[in-house]
Amino acid sequence: MKRALALPLLLTAAVSLAVPAAADAAKAKKVRTASVAVTFTVRNTNTSKFACPSDGATYQVRGHITGPAKALASASKKKRKRPKAATLYLHGLGVAEWLWYFPAVPSYNYALQQAKAGHVSVTVDRLGYGASSHPDGNQICIGSEADVAHQLVQALKSGSYAVAAGKPIRYKRIALAGHSAAGEISILEAYSYRDVNAVIVVAFSFSNLPAANIAFGNQRNSCQAGTGPQPGYAYFGQPGAEFAKTFFHSATTAVRAAAVPLHPPDPCGANLSLTDALNKQAAGVRTIKVPALEICGANDVLYATYGCEAQIERFASKDKK
């Protein structure tokens, strides 16, 4: 049976928060939600099946766990029903945790809407972004990011992470969702470590449209010339109008006003290693045995529908043997 599915949405490659998360309205009003800040201590190592440079140093990855308030209650209250599953969300290039966790406009806060529907979401700033540590950007690559994602998955299962309040909860099952370039990170994590229970790929395929090639190329040139805002970092999509045009299709004025100033530079190592990772992806995807979901944007300016369908076929091919 084929496990790979496609759900067309009206969003661009970067911003799934351009469309509010769906949730049953009646149920949502009854669910009290909560969010707690979390910190993971990780090593920037690369034990994945794709070799690329990393510095091996220890850093912090910070973010939030958001879900129904009862599910996030202190683990010391043993009688409370514990959540058995959570989804770890990774953002792509040009954005940060705010792609999924967007308190500036609550109706577009994906993690919050999922909490109202009864789901637990773990959202983070990946290494080099936002509140997380900022190593040398040339020492962060697709392979090391997959390794770090693996460490996050294991920490969520073992409860070995820090929370701002209460005690860490151990989750039995973890789904891993990757947006844009983090789709490749999620795929690589899944076939390198085989420790997630589902894979979700959002607004990504191994085949780009010309607009994506231009954005990737401009960022690569900036990385190689060292003209980014800081050593080892460069922007995917030029700040301002180009970023807004590339990343937003139908977001409201309030969302654009809040999100555009948050546009971060990306670690150069991710861009410089992505093409090689994609070239080696096909064989690895076929070994992924867990359910896989592909979510495509009907009006995506970076990834065409046919590219998304081709990515789906890579997942589905494992069921044709």
DOKOL-70199 format. One record per residue (C-alpha): residue number from 1; x, y, z. Coordinates in nm, 3 decimals. Layout:
DOKOL-70199
(NUM; (X; Y; Z));
...
This chain:
DOKOL-70199
(1; (0.000; 0.000; 0.000));
(2; (0.128; 0.346; -0.083));
(3; (0.184; 0.559; 0.223));
(4; (0.275; 0.887; 0.053));
(5; (-0.003; 1.141; 0.015));
(6; (-0.026; 1.491; -0.130));
(7; (-0.246; 1.770; 0.003));
(8; (-0.248; 2.083; -0.219));
(9; (-0.265; 2.408; -0.022));
(10; (-0.270; 2.770; -0.131));
(11; (0.061; 2.876; 0.017));
(12; (0.410; 2.959; -0.097));
(13; (0.720; 2.754; -0.030));
(14; (0.801; 2.937; 0.288));
(15; (0.494; 3.024; 0.485));
(16; (0.242; 2.761; 0.583));
(17; (0.104; 3.014; 0.832));
(18; (-0.039; 3.198; 0.530));
(19; (-0.338; 2.968; 0.579));
(20; (-0.462; 2.911; 0.937));
(21; (-0.444; 2.553; 1.063));
(22; (-0.777; 2.372; 1.036));
(23; (-0.948; 2.270; 1.358));
(24; (-1.301; 2.186; 1.460));
(25; (-1.438; 2.520; 1.584));
(26; (-1.664; 2.376; 1.851));
(27; (-1.394; 2.151; 1.989));
(28; (-1.133; 2.424; 1.973));
(29; (-1.336; 2.650; 2.200));
(30; (-1.345; 2.379; 2.467));
(31; (-0.974; 2.297; 2.470));
(32; (-0.756; 2.505; 2.701));
(33; (-0.408; 2.529; 2.553));
(34; (-0.063; 2.588; 2.696));
(35; (0.287; 2.650; 2.570));
(36; (0.614; 2.600; 2.754));
(37; (0.962; 2.712; 2.655));
(38; (1.209; 2.426; 2.609));
(39; (1.585; 2.393; 2.568));
(40; (1.772; 2.098; 2.417));
(41; (2.145; 2.054; 2.461));
(42; (2.289; 1.906; 2.141));
(43; (2.621; 1.842; 1.971));
(44; (2.678; 1.969; 1.619));
(45; (2.798; 1.630; 1.497));
(46; (2.720; 1.443; 1.177));
(47; (2.654; 1.072; 1.208));
(48; (2.391; 1.077; 0.932));
(49; (2.420; 0.893; 0.600));
(50; (2.527; 1.213; 0.424));
(51; (2.876; 1.342; 0.499));
(52; (2.936; 1.718; 0.529));
(53; (3.129; 1.946; 0.769));
(54; (3.032; 2.015; 1.131));
(55; (3.234; 2.136; 1.429));
(56; (3.126; 1.875; 1.685));
(57; (3.075; 2.140; 1.955));
(58; (2.793; 2.154; 2.210));
(59; (2.511; 2.404; 2.165));
(60; (2.154; 2.479; 2.269));
(61; (1.844; 2.449; 2.056));
(62; (1.549; 2.644; 2.195));
(63; (1.180; 2.648; 2.120));
(64; (0.838; 2.563; 2.260));
(65; (0.609; 2.271; 2.323));
(66; (0.248; 2.368; 2.262));
(67; (-0.057; 2.154; 2.322));
(68; (-0.371; 2.101; 2.529));
(69; (-0.305; 2.232; 2.881));
(70; (-0.388; 1.896; 3.039));
(71; (-0.138; 1.720; 2.816));
(72; (0.142; 1.957; 2.919));
(73; (0.070; 1.950; 3.294));
(74; (0.363; 1.868; 3.519));
(75; (0.476; 1.509; 3.495));
(76; (0.471; 1.495; 3.875));
(77; (0.093; 1.467; 3.859));
(78; (0.091; 1.097; 3.783));
(79; (-0.283; 1.061; 3.752));
(80; (-0.304; 1.295; 3.457));
(81; (-0.328; 1.132; 3.116));
(82; (0.001; 1.178; 2.933));
(83; (0.028; 1.252; 2.562));
(84; (0.167; 0.955; 2.373));
(85; (0.274; 1.145; 2.064));
(86; (0.407; 1.479; 1.948));
(87; (0.515; 1.630; 1.617));
(88; (0.855; 1.797; 1.589));
(89; (0.843; 2.081; 1.335));
(90; (1.156; 2.206; 1.158));
(91; (1.161; 2.529; 0.956));
(92; (1.339; 2.582; 0.626));
(93; (1.563; 2.859; 0.493));
(94; (1.467; 3.224; 0.533));
(95; (1.242; 3.165; 0.833));
(96; (1.271; 3.042; 1.191));
(97; (1.054; 2.890; 1.463));
(98; (0.796; 3.162; 1.395));
(99; (0.691; 2.975; 1.079));
(100; (0.509; 2.729; 1.309));
(101; (0.488; 2.921; 1.637));
(102; (0.355; 3.270; 1.559));
(103; (0.205; 3.438; 1.868));
(104; (0.213; 3.777; 1.692));
(105; (-0.108; 3.677; 1.511));
(106; (-0.274; 3.399; 1.716));
(107; (-0.519; 3.296; 1.443));
(108; (-0.215; 3.214; 1.226));
(109; (-0.022; 3.041; 1.504));
(110; (-0.008; 2.687; 1.364));
(111; (0.106; 2.525; 1.688));
(112; (-0.175; 2.695; 1.879));
(113; (-0.438; 2.585; 1.631));
(114; (-0.306; 2.230; 1.647));
(115; (-0.324; 2.245; 2.026));
(116; (-0.689; 2.343; 2.006));
(117; (-0.742; 2.034; 1.792));
(118; (-0.579; 1.819; 2.062));
(119; (-0.229; 1.782; 1.918));
(120; (0.112; 1.842; 2.078));
(121; (0.364; 2.038; 1.868));
(122; (0.734; 2.092; 1.929));
(123; (0.869; 2.394; 1.743));
(124; (1.231; 2.510; 1.751));
(125; (1.477; 2.757; 1.611));
(126; (1.727; 2.533; 1.432));
(127; (2.098; 2.585; 1.500));
(128; (2.199; 2.926; 1.371));
(129; (1.854; 3.081; 1.413));
(130; (1.666; 3.294; 1.664));
(131; (1.703; 3.197; 2.028));
(132; (1.918; 2.892; 1.954));
(133; (2.299; 2.895; 1.945));
(134; (2.473; 3.047; 1.643));
(135; (2.781; 2.843; 1.549));
(136; (3.003; 2.919; 1.253));
(137; (2.753; 2.897; 0.968));
(138; (3.000; 2.708; 0.751));
(139; (3.007; 2.431; 1.013));
(140; (2.635; 2.360; 0.994));
(141; (2.520; 2.137; 0.708));
(142; (2.226; 1.921; 0.601));
(143; (2.386; 1.612; 0.753));
(144; (2.461; 1.774; 1.088));
(145; (2.109; 1.920; 1.097));
(146; (1.970; 1.569; 1.050));
(147; (2.192; 1.453; 1.336));
(148; (2.067; 1.737; 1.558));
(149; (1.706; 1.652; 1.464));
(150; (1.780; 1.292; 1.568));
(151; (1.908; 1.420; 1.902));
(152; (1.589; 1.621; 1.950));
(153; (1.376; 1.316; 1.874));
(154; (1.569; 1.106; 2.125));
(155; (1.548; 1.380; 2.388));
(156; (1.171; 1.401; 2.347));
(157; (1.141; 1.025; 2.389));
(158; (1.367; 1.011; 2.695));
(159; (1.261; 1.340; 2.856));
(160; (1.622; 1.465; 2.854));
(161; (1.553; 1.830; 2.784));
(162; (1.489; 2.138; 2.996));
(163; (1.151; 2.307; 3.040));
(164; (1.076; 2.652; 3.177));
(165; (0.804; 2.512; 3.405));
(166; (0.708; 2.167; 3.529));
(167; (0.899; 1.855; 3.427));
(168; (0.989; 1.721; 3.083));
(169; (0.744; 1.474; 2.936));
(170; (0.854; 1.158; 2.759));
(171; (0.675; 1.088; 2.431));
(172; (0.635; 0.739; 2.291));
(173; (0.592; 0.842; 1.930));
(174; (0.737; 1.134; 1.736));
(175; (0.640; 1.253; 1.389));
(176; (0.898; 1.471; 1.214));
(177; (0.780; 1.755; 0.990));
(178; (1.020; 1.952; 0.773));
(179; (0.941; 2.264; 0.575));
(180; (1.129; 2.349; 0.254));
(181; (1.500; 2.264; 0.297));
(182; (1.415; 2.105; 0.631));
(183; (1.210; 1.859; 0.428));
(184; (1.542; 1.717; 0.313));
(185; (1.670; 1.727; 0.671));
(186; (1.364; 1.531; 0.786));
(187; (1.398; 1.276; 0.506));
(188; (1.767; 1.228; 0.584));
(189; (1.695; 1.189; 0.956));
(190; (1.427; 0.930; 0.886));
(191; (1.641; 0.702; 0.672));
(192; (1.963; 0.757; 0.869));
(193; (1.827; 0.683; 1.216));
(194; (1.488; 0.511; 1.173));
(195; (1.357; 0.651; 1.502));
(196; (1.054; 0.856; 1.392));
(197; (0.701; 0.725; 1.351));
(198; (0.602; 0.942; 1.055));
(199; (0.757; 1.193; 0.815));
(200; (0.588; 1.509; 0.688));
(201; (0.741; 1.710; 0.404));
(202; (0.598; 2.059; 0.352));
(203; (0.653; 2.277; 0.043));
(204; (0.958; 2.093; -0.082));
(205; (1.084; 1.859; -0.352));
(206; (1.417; 1.768; -0.506));
(207; (1.314; 1.968; -0.817));
(208; (1.318; 2.350; -0.806));
(209; (1.151; 2.618; -1.014));
(210; (1.370; 2.895; -1.165));
(211; (1.281; 3.135; -0.881));
(212; (1.423; 2.889; -0.631));
(213; (1.740; 2.843; -0.835));
(214; (1.789; 3.219; -0.838));
(215; (1.735; 3.251; -0.462));
(216; (1.965; 2.957; -0.387));
(217; (2.225; 3.090; -0.631));
(218; (2.225; 3.441; -0.488));
(219; (2.262; 3.303; -0.137));
(220; (2.546; 3.072; -0.245));
(221; (2.726; 3.361; -0.413));
(222; (2.694; 3.570; -0.097));
(223; (2.826; 3.282; 0.112));
(224; (3.125; 3.226; -0.113));
(225; (3.204; 3.598; -0.133));
(226; (3.153; 3.652; 0.240));
(227; (2.910; 3.940; 0.182));
(228; (2.639; 3.822; 0.421));
(229; (2.536; 4.011; 0.737));
(230; (2.781; 3.803; 0.944));
(231; (3.055; 3.551; 0.863));
(232; (2.917; 3.217; 0.747));
(233; (2.560; 3.345; 0.704));
(234; (2.363; 3.484; 0.408));
(235; (2.001; 3.559; 0.320));
(236; (1.776; 3.330; 0.120));
(237; (1.563; 3.587; -0.061));
(238; (1.684; 3.944; -0.037));
(239; (1.541; 4.131; 0.267));
(240; (1.232; 4.342; 0.210));
(241; (1.016; 4.330; -0.101));
(242; (1.186; 4.029; -0.261));
(243; (1.152; 3.824; 0.055));
(244; (0.784; 3.917; 0.087));
(245; (0.715; 3.837; -0.279));
(246; (0.894; 3.503; -0.266));
(247; (0.762; 3.383; 0.068));
(248; (0.400; 3.503; 0.090));
(249; (0.109; 3.429; -0.140));
(250; (-0.209; 3.521; 0.046));
(251; (-0.105; 3.611; 0.400));
(252; (-0.291; 3.897; 0.565));
(253; (-0.140; 4.240; 0.610));
(254; (-0.100; 4.173; 0.983));
(255; (0.097; 3.854; 0.916));
(256; (0.325; 4.020; 0.662));
(257; (0.387; 4.319; 0.890));
(258; (0.487; 4.090; 1.176));
(259; (0.681; 3.830; 0.977));
(260; (0.886; 4.025; 0.723));
(261; (1.105; 4.197; 0.988));
(262; (1.183; 3.852; 1.132));
(263; (1.357; 3.734; 0.813));
(264; (1.686; 3.575; 0.930));
(265; (2.008; 3.492; 0.744));
(266; (2.085; 3.122; 0.709));
(267; (2.397; 2.922; 0.791));
(268; (2.592; 2.894; 0.465));
(269; (2.674; 2.528; 0.517));
(270; (2.311; 2.432; 0.464));
(271; (2.297; 2.591; 0.120));
(272; (2.637; 2.460; 0.019));
(273; (2.552; 2.100; 0.112));
(274; (2.189; 2.083; -0.002));
(275; (2.246; 1.996; -0.369));
(276; (2.472; 1.702; -0.286));
(277; (2.222; 1.579; -0.028));
(278; (1.944; 1.590; -0.288));
(279; (2.156; 1.398; -0.537));
(280; (2.189; 1.115; -0.286));
(281; (1.831; 1.127; -0.158));
(282; (1.655; 0.877; -0.386));
(283; (1.818; 0.560; -0.253));
(284; (1.759; 0.664; 0.107));
(285; (1.393; 0.757; 0.063));
(286; (1.314; 0.408; -0.060));
(287; (1.426; 0.265; 0.274));
(288; (1.183; 0.475; 0.482));
(289; (0.913; 0.241; 0.611));
(290; (0.699; 0.475; 0.821));
(291; (0.399; 0.670; 0.681));
(292; (0.496; 0.979; 0.482));
(293; (0.285; 1.287; 0.404));
(294; (0.372; 1.540; 0.133));
(295; (0.204; 1.882; 0.151));
(296; (0.234; 2.093; -0.164));
(297; (0.151; 2.453; -0.244));
(298; (-0.071; 2.501; -0.548));
(299; (0.072; 2.852; -0.598));
(300; (0.424; 2.784; -0.476));
(301; (0.678; 3.005; -0.652));
(302; (0.975; 2.783; -0.558));
(303; (0.849; 2.427; -0.610));
(304; (0.610; 2.323; -0.887));
(305; (0.331; 2.069; -0.847));
(306; (0.506; 1.822; -1.078));
(307; (0.818; 1.841; -0.860));
(308; (0.612; 1.768; -0.554));
(309; (0.451; 1.473; -0.728));
(310; (0.795; 1.340; -0.821));
(311; (0.900; 1.367; -0.456));
(312; (0.588; 1.171; -0.358));
(313; (0.680; 0.897; -0.605));
(314; (1.014; 0.854; -0.431));
(315; (0.827; 0.771; -0.111));
(316; (0.567; 0.557; -0.286));
(317; (0.823; 0.354; -0.479));
(318; (0.920; 0.164; -0.168));
(319; (0.576; 0.000; -0.171));
(320; (0.609; -0.120; -0.531));
(321; (0.880; -0.376; -0.459));
